Amino acid sequence: MVLFNESFAATNEREGSEIARQIVSALIEKRIKVFFVTHQYEFAHGMHGKNLKGALFLRAERLLDGERTFKLVEGAPLATGYAEDLYREIFEG
């Protein structure tokens, strides 16, 4: 089992996603369980699109009114991390 937490975040989105894709694909090929936490949408979206058997994609739950429950729910990757919410809370609140 290999755990990744925001790995390759020091690179740009495209390069970090490509590095992550290659490493994770190689590990999966060898039947190694991988847990990957990331904000890299390009990587997460690409892996989700592969419909990998046994893959589970989780994200932070967000209600329709924008409220956060701090629960993880199964779902496809989203293209936003909702940083705009934090901006409004800090600078407009």
C-alpha positions in Angstrom: 0.0 0.0 0.0 1.2 3.5 -0.8 -0.3 6.7 0.6 0.1 10.0 -1.2 -0.9 13.3 0.3 -0.8 16.2 -2.1 2.3 14.8 -3.8 3.7 16.7 -6.7 1.9 19.9 -5.6 5.2 21.8 -6.0 5.0 21.4 -9.8 2.5 23.0 -12.1 -0.9 21.3 -12.6 0.0 19.6 -16.0 3.4 18.3 -15.0 2.3 17.2 -11.5 -0.7 15.4 -13.0 1.4 13.6 -15.5 4.0 12.5 -12.9 1.2 11.3 -10.6 -0.5 9.5 -13.5 2.6 7.6 -14.5 3.5 6.6 -10.9 0.0 5.6 -9.9 -0.6 3.7 -13.2 2.6 1.7 -12.6 1.7 0.9 -9.0 -1.8 -0.2 -10.0 -0.3 -2.4 -12.8 1.6 -4.2 -10.0 -1.6 -4.6 -8.0 -0.4 -2.2 -5.2 -3.2 -0.4 -3.4 -2.9 3.4 -3.7 -4.5 6.2 -1.6 -4.0 9.6 -3.2 -5.2 12.9 -1.8 -5.0 15.7 -4.3 -6.4 19.0 -5.6 -4.9 18.3 -9.1 -8.1 18.1 -11.1 -6.4 17.0 -14.3 -5.0 14.0 -12.6 -8.1 13.0 -10.6 -10.4 13.6 -13.6 -8.2 11.5 -15.8 -8.0 8.6 -13.4 -11.7 8.7 -12.7 -12.3 8.5 -16.5 -10.5 5.2 -16.6 -13.3 3.5 -14.7 -10.7 1.4 -12.8 -12.1 -1.7 -11.1 -12.1 -1.2 -7.3 -11.3 2.6 -7.5 -13.2 4.8 -5.1 -13.2 8.6 -5.5 -14.2 10.6 -2.5 -14.6 14.4 -2.0 -15.7 16.7 0.7 -19.5 17.0 0.9 -20.9 20.3 0.0 -24.7 21.0 0.3 -26.6 22.9 -2.4 -26.6 26.1 -0.3 -22.8 25.9 0.0 -22.6 24.6 3.5 -19.8 22.1 4.3 -20.6 19.0 6.3 -17.0 17.9 6.8 -18.0 14.5 5.6 -16.5 12.5 2.7 -18.8 11.3 0.0 -18.3 9.2 -3.1 -18.3 11.3 -6.3 -16.5 12.3 -9.4 -13.7 14.9 -9.0 -14.8 18.5 -9.2 -12.9 21.2 -11.1 -13.1 23.6 -8.2 -11.8 23.5 -4.6 -14.2 26.4 -3.7 -11.3 28.7 -2.7 -13.7 31.5 -3.7 -15.7 30.7 -0.5 -12.7 31.3 1.7 -11.8 34.5 -0.2 -15.3 35.9 0.5 -15.2 34.8 4.1 -11.9 36.4 4.8 -12.0 39.6 2.7 -15.7 40.3 2.4 -17.0 38.8 5.6 
